[in-house]
Amino acid sequence: MATDTIVGIKVPAAGESVTEAIIGTWTKADGDYVFIDEVIVELESDKATMELPAEVAGKLKILVEEGETVDVGSTIAEIDTSAEAPKETSKPKAKTEETIKPEPQKNEQETASSKKVVDTSGASPSARKLMEENSLDSAELNGSGKDGRITKEDVLKRLQNPAPIRTEVLSTIKADFSREANSKKMSPLRKTIARRLVNAKNETAMLTTFNEVNMEPVKNIRSKHKQAFIEKHNGTKLGFMSFFLRACAIALQEFPVINAKVDEEHIVYHDYADISIAVSTPKGLVVPVIRNAESLSIAELEQAVSYLATKGRNGKLTLDEMEGGTFTITNGGVFGSLVSTPIINQPQSAILGMHAIQERPIALDGQVVIKPMMYLAMSYDHRIIDGKDSVRFLVRVKELLENPDLLLTGNDPVQSLLGL
């Protein structure tokens, strides 16, 4: 076999600071025929997950197994270009972001050993489904249906009143539980997150200020216009994040020190608002950036959020989409957090934490009323941001959210009309 028919597949450079990667998932098996530009492997670096396509068509030979760490420039596979494509195989369509990779199938032996066989004889279809989900045998139930048939109500009654544990099944129960521990190597992304969080705590004079905002005006806007918004903007839903992005973009222009960063003995100010949004993924927290957020409308901001969040959850973000950023917004409220102290995303100097909306009694115009309230928390680097500026910034964000008319230009529309 001529050596010039063998093409090596190497780990590409993914940025100046990226020196190694982990073999994530081989999307093609060893010995498969692959086509040009067909994705053959997913690589994980400390920045992002990237797909590596085949440079040529031919028979694939895998040299490095999944989970192995390799240096940038290492050869991880070879493609034999002299191999002929199978006649019944046609070139696959280009993989889209919406393509969902199926879960690897278990063999029959693994499936049989991991799933408990349950006797559901004499049970109705609805009862049988519940019995299988809760591992209940027919012998454990008394059927109340015709001819002793087990009904759904019988199963529900049994689940609400579990029988005492019998001595003869103790050995089975013990086998179902374990006190074993296992060790798993941290991914490059998780190691980077850990290092950056520790550095932020150690290298900044971090302090947090709190406030709360009445979300009723924003909620009313969403309720009134959500359907029209979806129809107008190609299915994009109107969320809360776009309002916070718009409010912060305006406030950052008014308080430039919040939008600045420390560069050794200098303070670098930005005349633009590149706002990072924290996105939780199965592999860790990523913070893609919305560039020039101050120039975008609510609709454009919402579309950007949806686009970046989807790419983040699918592991498709590029390095360019995550680098930079002058300010960060994180939303712990989607997980139920009521209040927290977010950690600064270095080299930025401030981060705003959103939280869950909760109806609470507040004093309004001399009356105690129930309103949908959200706690806001802003952590900031006290080396360059004074407490006065941090508090005024957060108060301004609160004012803009409680008076959405101001989000149009940052000023009262009537006062702008009158030139006041």
N, C-alpha and C positions, 0 to 999 in steps of 0.2 A: 504493500500500500504506500503510495507516495505521501511523503510528509507534508507537502504543500496543500494537501486536501484536508488537513486537520487544522482547524481554527480554534485558538484558545479564547475562552470567555473570561475576562478579567474584571475585578471589582473596580468600578470607575471612581474618580475623585468626586466628592460631593461637597466640597468646601475646603478652605485652607485649614480649618481646625479639625477636620474629620480625618483620622488616620487609620481607623479600622471599622469593620462592620460585622454583623452576625448574619449567618445564613438563616433567613426566616423560614420561608416555605418554597419548596420546589413545586412549581405549578405543572411541570412536565416530569415524567418518570424517566429513569435511566434507560436508554435504548429507544426512546420515542423519536419519531421524526418531527422536527420543528421547522417552521417557516420563518422567513425574514420578518423581523419586527414583532414576532410572537413572544409574549412575556413568558420567560422560563423560570424566573426565580424572584422572590421578594427579599430585599436586603434591609436590615435594621441597623441604623447608626444612632449616635447619641443626639442627632438632630431630628431625624424623621425616618419613615419607611419609604423605600423607593423600589420601583419595579425595573428589572433588567431584561431588556428584549434581546432576542437572538440577532446577531449581526449578519448571519448567513443562514441558508437553509441546509438541513442535513440531519444526520443521526446524532442524538445527544448522548454524551458520556459524562456523568456526574462524578466529580473528583472530591468534593467536600460535602459532608453530610449536613443536614439541618441542625441548627443550634451551635455550630462551630464558629469561632471567632477568627476572622481573616484580616490581613492587612490590605489597605488600598493598593491595587496593582497586582494582587495575587490572582493566579489562574484557578478558577473554581470549577470549570467544566470545559469540555472540548466538543466541537461539532465536526463530524466527518461529512464534508461536502460532496464526497463521491457516492454517498448512499442515495439510492433512488427513492422517491416519494411513493408511498403505497398508492396503488391505482384507485382504491375506493375512498381515498382521503383527499379532500379538497381543502384549499387554504381557508383557515377559519376567519371569521369576521373579526375586525378590530375590537379589542376588549374595551368596553365603556366603563365609566365610573359606576354605572348602575348594575354592572354584572356582579352577581353574587356567587362566590365560590362555594360549592357544596362542601359540607362537612365530610371528612374522611370516613368511609364506611367501615364498621367493625366486622370481623369475620363471624361466622355463625357460632363458633365455639365461645368467643368473647361475649356475644350477645346472650347466649343461653346461660352462661355462668354469672352474668351481672344482673339478670332479671329473674326475680323470684316467680316460680310457677304457682298460680293461684287457681284453686278449684272453684269455679263459678256456676257449677251445674245447678239447675233448679232456680235460677235467678232471671228476672226480667232484664231486657237490654239495658235500661237505665241503671238498674241495680248492679248489673255486671260491670259496667264501666266504673262505678264508684268503688266496687270491691277490688278491681284491678289496681286502681289508683292508690288505694289504702292497704293493699295486701291482705285482704280479708277472705278466708275460706268459707265455703258454704257450711261447713261443720260448726263454725263459730256463730251462726245466725239461726234464728227461729223464724221461718217464713210465716207470714200472716195472710198471704194471698191464697187463691184457690188451689186446693190440693197441696198446701204447704209451700207454694211458690214464694220466693224471696222478692219483696218489692223494694223500691227505692226508699220508702219510709222506714223499712226494717233496717236498712243499712245506715241511714241517717241517725236513727235511734241508737244503733250500736255504737256509732262514732261519738255520740254525745254522752254515752254511758259505757266507757270502756270496761271490759271484764278484768278482774284481777289477774295478775301474772301467775301462771301456773308453774309449779316446780319443774315439770317436764320440759318446759320451753325455755328455761333460763339459759341453758347451754346455747340455744339458737340465738337468743338475744345478745349474749356476750360476743358471739361471733359477728354480729352486725355492727359492733362498735370497735373502735381502735384507739390506742394511745400512742400510736407511732407518730414520728415527726419526719419531715423530709426537707431537704435543702435544695433550693433552686437559685441558680446564678442570676444576679441582677442584670437586667437588660441595659444596654448603653443609654437608652432614654431615661430609665429609672435612676441610673447612677448620675446622669447629668442633672436631673431634677433635684436629687439629694444634695449634690455638691453646690448647686446654685442657691438652694434654700438656706443651707448652712452659711454660705458666704454672705447672703443678704442679712442674716442675723448678726454675723460677726463684724461686717465691714461697714454697716450703716448705723446711724443713730436713729433707729426706727421708733416711731411713736404713732399712736392711733387716736383719732378723734371720731366721735359718734354724733349722729343726729337721727331724726326720723322724719318720714315724709308721708303725707296723706295722699294715697294713690287713687282716690276716688275720681278726680278729674280725668286721669289717664285711662282708668278702667271704663269710664263713661264713653270716652272717645272710641275705645276699642269695641265696646258693645254696640255702639251706634253704627260704626263704619266697617266692621270686620268683614262682612260679606262682600260689600262693594269693593273693599281693598283687595280681596282675593281675586275677584273677577277682573279688576282693572290691571293687576300686576301679575298676571299669569300664574295664579295659584299660590303666590307668596302670602303667608299669614302675617298678620299684624301682631307683633309681640311687644314685650316691655323693653327689651334691650335697645331697640332703636331710639326710644325716647331718652333713655339714659345716655346713649352715645351722643345724641344731639345736644342734650343739656350739658354734658361734660365738654363737648367740643366748643360750645359758646363760653363756658366758664374758663376753659384753659386759655382762651384768647384774652380774657380779662385778668387772669392771674398767671402770667407766663412762667413764674418761678416753679409752679406745680408741674409745668411741662418741660422743665429743664433737667439737666443731669450733671453730675460731678465728673470732671475729667482732670485728674491729678489736682493741680492748684487752680484750675479754671472752672467756671460754671458755663455750660453750653446751653443757650436758649434756642428754642425752636419756634419759628413763626408758622408752623403747621401742626396739626394734631393727628399723628399716626397712632391710633388707639388699638391696643391689643385686647383681644377678648379671650378669656380662659375657656378652653373646651376640654371636658373630661372624656378621655378615650379609654378603651380596655388596657392600653399599654402605658397610660399615664396622662398627665396634664400637659396640653400644648397651648400655645398662645399665638395664634395667627393674627396678623395686623391688618386693620382697615386704614388704608392710606388716605390722607387729607380728608378726614371725617368731617371737618368743618365745612367742606364744600358740598357735602352730600345731603340730599333730602331724606325724610323719614323712610320713604319707599326704597331709595337707593341703599340706605343703611340696612334696612331689613333684608333686602336681597343679598347684600354682602355678608351679613351674619349667617343667613341660611346656607349660602354657598360654602363659606369657610368652615362652619360647624359640620356640615355633611362630609366635606373632604377630610376634616380632622378625625371624625369617628370612623371613616373608612381607611384611615392611614395613608391618604393620598396627598397630604400637604407637601409643598415643595419648600426648600430652604428659603427662597426669596419671600415666600408668603409668611414666614415666621421670624425673619430677621428684622431688626429695627424696632420701632415702637417707642413712643414718648410717654405713654400713660397706659394703664391697664384697668379693665373692668372685669371683675369676676362675680359670678352669680351662684352663691351657695344656697339660695332659696329654692332652686329646682330640686334639691335633695332634702329640703325641709329645714335647713338651718335658720334659726331665728336671729342669731347674732354671732359674729366671729371677728377675729382680727387678721385680715389678710396680710401676707408677707410680700414685700416689695419685689417686683420683677426687675432685677438689675440689668442694665445700668440706669434704669428709670428711677425716679425719685418719689413716685406716689402710685397708689393703687386704690381703687374704689371697690368696696364689697357690697353687693346687693344681697338681700335676704328674703325670706318668705313673707308674703303679705298676710297679715293677721288682723282680723277685726278686733279693735280694742276701744275702750271708752277714752275719749279725750275731751278737754275743755275747749269749746269753740263758741266765740261770741257770748261768753257768760253762761253757756249751757253745756251739760255733759251729754255727748252724743257718741254713737258707735260709728267708727270709720275704718276703712281698710288701710292699715298702717304698715309701713316697712321701715325697719332699722337700716341705717346706712353707716358704714364704717370706712374711714379712709386712713390707711397707714401711709406715713410719709417720712422722708429722710430729714431729720431735724438739723443736719449739718447745713443745709441751704434753705430749708423751708421753715419759717417761723410759725409758731402756734397761731398767731393772728391770721396769717394768710391761709393756713389749712382750714381753720374754722370758717373764715369768710367764703372760701371756695365751696365748702360743703353746704353752707347756708344758701349760696347762690344756686347750686344744683337743686336744692330743695325748693327754692322759689320758682325756678323754671318748670319743675315737674308739677307743682301745685297750681301753676298758671300756664297751661300749655300754649296759650296765645303768644306768650313771650318766646316760644321756641322758633317762631318764624324768623325773627330778626334779632332776638335777644332783648328787644325793647317792647314796651306797650304799643300796640298798633295805633291807637288813637293819638298817643303822644308823638309817635313817629309821623303820623299824618299832619299833625299841627306843628311839627318841627320843634317840639319841646325837649 
